[in-house]
C-alpha cells in the first residue's frame, strides 16, 4: 500500500495511513468530528500551547477522503442548539452592518484610532464577517486554528477597517531562507509566526496613510494579545500580496520586508499541479531577537 506523502503539512506514512483506517473501521458509528479528535490523541498532535490540533486533523482527513485514501462517514447535519443565556439578545443587537457615510480628510482627523479585538459570537464578529463577505475580494473565511481579528474604529466610533491574523503558511521557500531555520526548527517554531490573511480598508473610507498606521498599531498590540490567548510567543508576521491586484505600498510604508515571491502553488499542492496567482511575500519581525529565537537548537 503506497503512502500519500505530504498532506496538509504532515507527512503521512503507510503506518499512519493504516492507523487512520483502523480507527475508522473500529468505530463505524463515530462522526468525522469524533474521529479527528481521537486522531489528535492517538498521535499526540498538539499546538505549541498544548491544545489538540483538531481543525488541522479534520482538514487532513477530508483531503485523504477526497483523494480516495480513506472513506470517512457521511457528514452529519448540525443540530440547531438553543442559544446560551444572553445570546438571543446578542444576535438581535448585531444586524449586518450597513455601508457607512464617506470618511475622508486626514489621519489626524480620525485620531485616536482604535483596534478592537473581535471575539467569536460577539456583535463585532457579525460586523466583521459582513464587511469581509461583501467588500473583500477573497470574501470571508472561517478562521482555522490560531487567530486574532480586529475592527479598526476612529475617535467617533466609526468603523474603518478589518484586520485578520491566522496561522502562518506551512512552508515558503523565500521566507524560510530569510529566517535561516532548518526544517526541524520550522516545524517546532511555526506557531510563533502569524499570517495577515485579510486586510480591508472599507470602501467608503479614503484617508491617506491610514493603512500603514493600522499595520503599525497591529504590530504593537498583537504579540500581547496572542500570548494572552494562546500562552505562546509571537515573533513575526507575514502576508501575501497578490501581484497585479495590489502593489504592497502600505506594507512597505509600515517597514515590512518584501522577500520575493513563492512558486505560485497552493500550500495544499502536494503534486505540484495547482496554479495560484503570484504573490509578493512580506515579513515583519516583532522582536529584536526574532531570528535567534526562531533558529535556536
C-alpha positions, 0 to 999 in steps of 0.5 A: 500500500503506497503512502500519500506523502505530504498532506496538509503539512504532515507527512503521512506514512503507510503506518499512519495511513493504516492507523487512520483506517483502523480507527475508522473501521473500529468505530463505524458509528463515530462522526468525522468530528469524533474521529479527528479528535481521537486522531489528535490523541492517538498521535499526540498532535498538539499546538505549541500551547498544548491544545489538540490540533483538531481543525488541522486533523479534520482538514487532513482527513477530508483531503485523504477522503477526497483523494480516495485514501480513506472513506470517512462517514457521511457528514452529519447535519448540525443540530440547531442548539438553543442559544446560551443565556444572553445570546438571543439578545446578542444576535438581535443587537448585531444586524449586518452592518450597513455601508457607512457615510464617506470618511475622508480628510486626514489621519489626524482627523480620525485620531485616536484610532482604535483596534478592537479585538473581535471575539467569536459570537460577539456583535463585532464578529457579525460586523466583521464577517459582513464587511469581509463577505461583501467588500473583500475580494477573497470574501470571508473565511472561517478562521482555522486554528490560531487567530486574532481579528480586529475592527479598526474604529476612529475617535467617533466610533466609526468603523474603518477597517478589518484586520485578520491574523491566522496561522502562518503558511506551512512552508515558503521557500523565500521566507524560510531562507530569510529566517535561516531555520532548518526544517526541524526548527520550522516545524517546532517554531511555526506557531510563533509566526502569524499570517495577515490573511485579510486586510480591508480598508472599507470602501467608503473610507479614503484617508491617506496613510491610514493603512500603514498606521493600522499595520503599525498599531497591529504590530504593537498590540498583537504579540500581547494579545496572542500570548494572552490567548494562546500562552505562546510567543509571537515573533513575526508576521507575514502576508501575501500580496497578490501581484497585479491586484495590489502593489504592497505600498502600505506594507512597505510604508509600515517597514515590512520586508518584501522577500520575493515571491513563492512558486505560485502553488497552493500550500495544499499542492502536494503534486505540484499541479495547482496554479495560484496567482503570484504573490509578493511575500512580506515579513515583519519581525516583532522582536529584536531577537526574532531570528535567534529565537526562531533558529535556536537548537 
